[in-house]
Amino acid sequence: MVVSQEIELSGHIIDSGIMTQLMDKVMDMGGNFEILVFDIGKEKTDPSYVRLRIAAANREKLRSILSELHRLGARPMEVKDVHVVPAEGDHILPKGFYSTTNHPTEVKYSGDWIPVESIEMDCLIVVDRQAKQARCTPISKLKKGDYVVVGENGVMVHYPERPREMSTFEFMHGTVSSERPIATLIAKIAREILEVHRAGGKIVLVGGPAIIHTGAAGSVAEMIRNGYINVLLAGNALATHDIEYNLFGTSLGMDLSTGKPVMGGHKNHFYAISEVIRAGTIRSAVEKGLITGGIMYECVRNNVPFVLAGSIRDDGPLPEVITDVLAAQDAMRRELAGCHMVLMVATLLHSVAVGNCLPSSVKTICVDINPASLTKLMDRGTEQAIGIVSDAGTFFPLLAKQLEIQNYAKK
């Protein structure tokens, strides 16, 4: 028996490609659609509206289709208040709980639409019934008695729309290719960074140790010194090899000025860790004159916060490295709050972790020598991401140079 339900969708659904995605999704899942009302905006800034009837062979298939369309911003004609269920214990989810996207989301509670705070993907929505507030909550933060949203009824997702103005992010929308004019793209990215910087926005770097190994540390340090990087998220390795390079001129025992291994150089990163521990902290090592340059030096000198999240393979680690993964997540979330742009360079695991915490509205630049790593990062769901196949040693010097050129030209 064929079953159906009417849904509606509004906004810039045509030029953003949302309508096409919706129709493709219905057909790919074996359903049918009938357009009942379609009011198309007459100008670029005008929204459009569509009402459709979605049909499927049975109720289970229809529910599956409607669930996918919900994540594109579709909603039923009549929306009731969300259904909330108290958690029976810490970290215990009620059956049928709503799993969030990273798109802006609202819930209808007591007849009012309220925004879901701190939205990120793959979390829960917890409603404070007294304050009439809703918050995106990871399972690790769920407490007994928290009222968790169950089902999709009363939840509205605002799927990202295409920007009204052309930008680098629109030009490179969702693409990964090694056949791109890297220098031209980096010039456009520099322009975007300068716009965010001049507007007082926050720019975050998620970086891996390849930044040091490929000789890009000086360019990154320059960007931090000039205010183009406002937060650093990394692991033990980036900080360790940055300090190793400052103390010994090596990274993983390789002399970066000659490209040749140094006798006994494989021990240098251990010496670097030990010296910082002797000083107390990275900040203390800078203040005592032990560390005199590099990425961590510029972070300390310019009061740029950094979060070093540890891993099971770390040596040492350095004193500031957070070895509790949940504590590291919390620290990253705090520093990501209100960010406008994120550079993810040469670190897949840390970039995936950060990507999981970002709303889809944050402009994200992913750089890696491996195209497969970029595809995995961009599949995390952001609509504001571009991927560049390049090594850090090529990317950062060109970017720092473009920032200098364009900033000078603007004056």
N, C-alpha and C positions, 0 to 999 in steps of 0.2 A: 504494500500500500504506500503510495507516494504521500509524503508529508512536507509541509512548507511553513515558512515563517517570513514575515516582512521585517526588513531592516532599513536603516537610513544612514547616510554618510554625507558630511558637509566639509567645506574648506576648499583648498586648491587641489582638488582630487584628480584633475585632468593633467595639468602641466607638471604635477609632481609624480605622475605615473601610478598613483594609488589605485585609481579606478582599473587600470590595466592589470595590476597585481591582483586585485579582488576578483576580476573575472577569470583570470588564469587559475587562481587558487580554487575557485568553485569547480571549474571544468576538470582540473587535474585530480580533484578528489571525487570525481564521479557525480557531481551535482548539476543542477540547472539553475538558471536565473532568468527572471523576467523584470525588465525595467518598467516601473509603474509611473514614476515622476522623474524628470531630469531637467533641472533648471541650471543652465550653464552661465557662468559669469561672463559678462560682455567685455570687460577690460581685464588687464593683467592683474590688477589688485582686487578684483571682485571674486568672492568665493562662489562655489557651485554647490548644488544640492541634488542628491539622488535618493530615491526610494525604490527598493527592489524586493522581489519575492524570491527567496531561496528555497529550492525544492531538492529532496533527496529520497532515496528508495525506502528509508526507514528512519526512526527517530535517533538512533545511535549515530548513523552517518550524518544526519542533519546537525546534531550537536557538535560533531567533530568539525564540520565545515564552519559552523557559526563561531566556534572557538578560535579558528584560524582567522576569520574575518574580524573578530573582535580586536585582535592585535594590530589590525590595520586601521582601527578607529571606527569600525561599524558598530552600531548599537540597535537594539530592538526598538520598536515604535513606542512601547510603553516601558519605562524604566522604573523599577521599584527600588526601595532602599536595599543596601547591601545586607547580606546575611552574615552575622558574626557569631563565632562559637568560641567559648573560653578554652584556652589550652589546658589540658589535664595535668601537665607537668612541664618543667623546664625542658626546652628543646623538643617537645613532643607535638607534632603537627596534627590538627584535626583532619579527618578524611575530607577530601575534596577542596583543600585549601587553595586559594588563588596564588599562582606563581607570577611574579611581576615581570614586565618587560623593562627596558631601560628608557622607555619613552615617558614624557610627562603624563601623569595619570591623576584622575579624580575619582572619588567615591561619593555616592549619594547616601547621606545619613540624616535621618530625621527630616527628610524632604529637601535638604540642602546639598549642593555639590561642594565638596571640600577637597583641596589639593592634597596629594600624597607627598609628604616631605621626604627629602633625601632619596629620591628614586634611583634604583639601580636594578639590574637584571637578576632573576633567579632568587628572589627574596619573598617575604610575606608582607601583607598589609595588616598592621595592628591599629585598631581604632580605640582612641581614648573617648569613652562615651560621655564622660563628664565634661571634658574640654571641647568635645566635638572636633577632634583632630585625628588625622591619619598619618601614619609613618611607615615607610619602607623598613622592614626589620629582617636581618639575617637570622637564620635558624639558631645560630650560636647565641643570639641575644634574646630569644624568646623565653619568657618567664611564665610560670604557672599562673593561670587566671587572665593572661593577656587575651583580649578579644580579637580573634583572627578572622579576616574576611574569607568566606567560603563561597566558591562558585564565582561566575563572572557577572551575574546580575548586579546592577548598581555600580559597576566599575566602568569607567570610560577612559580609553587610551587616546592620546593625541599623537597620531603618527606624524613623524617629521615631514614637513613639506619642503619642496624645492625653494631655495632662497629667491627672493624677488630680484636680486641683483646677481650678476655673474661673478663667480669667485674661483680661486684655484680649487677649492673643495668641490664646487659644482663641475668644473672641467674634468677633474680626475675621479668623479663620483664612482666609488666602489670598484675601481680597477686596479689590477696589479700587472705590471709588465716591465721587462728589462729593456724594451724598445721604446724608451721615452727620452726626450731631450733633458737630461739631468740638470745641466746648468740653467736652462730656462725655467724648469720647475723650481729649483732652489731659489732663483731670483724672485719668483712669485711667492714662495713660502716666506722669504725674508720680508716681502711687502706685507703679508698677513701678520707676521710677528710684530713688525713695527706699528701696525694699526692697533693691535691688541695692547702693545706696550704704551703707546701714546694715550690710549683711552683708560689707562690704569688697570688693565686686566691682568689676571694671574696666568703665567705660563709655567708649566710643569715639565721637567725632563725625567723620563724613565730610562735609565742608561745601564748598559752592561760593560764588562771589563774590556771588550773589544775596542771601546773608545780609547783606552790607554794603550792597548797592544798595537793599534794601528797609527798611533802618533797624533791623535786628535785632542788629547787632553788640553793642550795650550789653547786651542780654539774654543773649547767648552769653557775653560776658565775665563777667557776673554768675554764670552757671552754673559757669564755670571757677573763679572766685574762691571759690565755695562748695563746690567739690569734687565737683560732679555730672558733670563731664567730665574724664576722666583721660588721654585721648590725643586729639590732633587730627591727622587725615589730610586733606590738602587739596592744592591746587596753588598755583602762583605767584600766581594772580589773587586768591584770597581774602586772602592775606597782604599783597599789594601794595595792594589797595584798603582794607584795614583800616588800614594804616599811612598811606595817603593821607588817609583820613578823620580820623585822629588829628592829622595835621600841618596839613591844610588845610580840614577840614570838608566835603570833597567825596568823591564816589565816581563814577568815570568823568566827572569834571568837573561833576557835579550837586551843588549845595548841598543836603544832606539835610535841613537845617532849614527850607528854603523850597520845595524841590522845583523850583528854577529853575537853569538852567545858569549857570555862572560864566564871565565873559570870560577866555579863555585857560586855562580849567579842564581842557581836554583834555590839557594837558601835566603836570598835577599828579601823575599816577601815575608819570611818568618822573622827576620831581623826587624822589618818595618812594623809588624804587629807587636813584637816585643817592646820596641822603643816607645810606641804609643801607650802600651799598657804601663810601662815605667812612668811615663808622663802623667798618666791618669785617664785622660780622654783625648780625642782628636782635638777638641777645642784647647785643652791645656797644652798639647804639643805645639799648636800654632802660637799660643800666647807666650810660651817659653822659648820660641825661636827654633824649635826642632824642625818643624815643617815650615818652609819658606815660600812655597808656591804650589800651584796645581789647583785641581778642582775643589778638594776639601778645604784647602787654604782659603780660596775665594769665598766659599760658602760661609766659613767662620767669620772672615773679615767683613763680609757684606751682609751678615745676619740673614742669610738664605737658609731656611730650615731644610733639613734632610732627614729622610727615614731610610735606615739600612735594615732590610728584612733578611734574616738569616736563612740558611738552608742546611740540609743534613751533610753536605759535602764541604762545609766551610772549615778553613784553617783558622785557628785562634779561638773565637773571632775577635775583631776589634771591640773595644769597650762599648761603643754606641750601638752595636748590632743587636737587634731585637730577635731573640731566638724563639720566643713564643709566637706562633704564626697568627693566633687570634689577636694578640696584642699588636702585632705588626699590621694586621688588617685595620684595626681601629686607628692606629697612627696614620696610615695612608689615607683613610677616609677623612680624618680631620684636616690633613693638608690639602686634599683634593677639593674640599668644600669651596664652592665659588670660583673654581678654575675656569678659564675660558679656552685654553689651548693646551694640548699635551703632545710632547714629542716622545715617541717610543723608539729607541735606537739600540739595536743589537742585543736585545735581551728578551727572549720569547716568554719565559715563565713569569718574570716580573711584569711584563707588558700585559699578559693575559690577566694576571691578578688585578692590575690597575684598570684594565678595560672592563672587568666585571663590576667595578665600582662606579663607572662613569655613566651619567645620563647621556642620551643620544644627541643632545644639543651641543656637546663639547667638541670643538674641532680637534681632530686627532691626526697626527702625522706618524706613520709607521715606516721605519727604515730598517732594512735588513738585507744582507747579501743573499739570503735564501728566499726565493719567491714563495715557497711553501709556508714559511713562517709568517710572511705577510698575509697570505690568504687566511691562515688560521686566526690571526689577530683581527682582521677586518670582518671575519665571520662572527665576531662577538656581538654584532648587532648595530654598531653605530652607523648612522647615515651621514655623518660628517667626517669620514675618514678617507685619507688617501694613502696609497702605498708606493714606496719608492725602493727599487732594487738597487742598493748601493752599499758599500762598506762605510763604516763610520769615519775612516781616515780620509775618504774623499768628500763625504757629505759635510762634515762640520767646518773644515777650512773654507770650502766654497760658501757655506752659509754665513760664517763670520765675516768673510770678505764682502758679501752682498749687503749685509747689515751695515757695515761701515760705509760702503759706497752710497747706498740709498739714504742712509741717515744724513750723510754729508750733503747729498744733493737736495735734501728737503730743507736744509738750513738756509 
